[in-house]
Amino acid sequence: MLSIPDLATQIVDKSIKQSTDINCSTIFVVGNKSVGKSTLLYSFLDKTDNLRETLILEYLFGRKSVQKQGIDKNICHVWEYGGSLNMLKNVLPSVPIRGNYTYCIMLDLSKVKHIWHTLETSVKAFQDSINMNVLIKKEPELIIIGGKYDIFKNYDMEIKKVICNSLRSVAVLLKGNLIFFSSKEQPLVRRVKEVFHGIGFGNGFPVKDKVSNFNKPIYIPKGLDSWENIGIAPSTMEQIKARHLSMVPSETEIQKVPSTGTVQGSTSTYAEPMLDNLVKLKYNDLRNLSSLDVSMNIDFYNES
């Protein structure tokens, strides 16, 4: 029996084969649970469907006519990962990459104790996968997105400064872009939609005047920030981690497995029943594990 990623790959294979690397791009989005990944992608692709929980890996795509030709279309392949971060390293190498590749890490700024674990795990999986995926033909683009800025902006100034400096440091070290986002603030929705249109159909991450003030929603394209601007000496990932954790202890986000026979988010409107059945089988296997306590009820840490 084919695995879920293999079956998903077969389902989208026709769309991928019909496009060339010149006219397409690939975006992979990973991050905290319920941070707004699907909301962001639906806005980018102008989808009006009802949002549903991303259980493991979901594929979306967008098409845009090439203005000069009128017939050919640019295709943007979008993969959203909603599974366990510990399994991300096993999923990434099997994702089909076509054209320009952008890897997006979306962090929940409202849960500051979860930020470092999500960032570190996602970065490590990304770096390992680059060497394993033969379809990656040129250097990928990295975007770090700070979600739920509408909550984060009301936090203590020192906390905001620490978080912003840590994220800016990682972005400088890895030559990535950094942007803050909230689905509840329309200027930020428009800004991130413009960013995704740029990486999906245009000329890459839009280069505008940077916003580095930690009291404002950050917007820093790669190459426009420096260690000197941040106010610290050039650092390794381990040094950034040590500095961050000395100020903000880290916690791992715990993901619960549904305890009923119905997979959360599954409905009769799902387009691929074969995938749904495989997902249900996986959940049944998990529930049968003697080491799994599906009745646990853990309150996640959430600063206020």
Secondary structure, DSSP 8 states (H G I E B T S, - for coil): ---HHHHHHHHHHHHHHTS-GGGEEEEEEEESTTSSHHHHHHHHTT--S------SEEEEEEEEE-TTTSSSEEEEEEEEE-S-GGGHHHHGGGS---SEEEEEEEEETT-HHHHHHHHHHHHHHHHHHHHH-TT--S--EEEEEEE-HHHHTTS-HHHHHHHHHHHHHHHHHHT-EEEE--TT-HHHHHHHHHHHHHHHHSSSS-----B--TTS--EE-TTS--HHHHTS----HHHHHHHHHHHS-----------SSS-TT--TT-S-HHHHHHHHHHHHHHHT-TT--TT---------
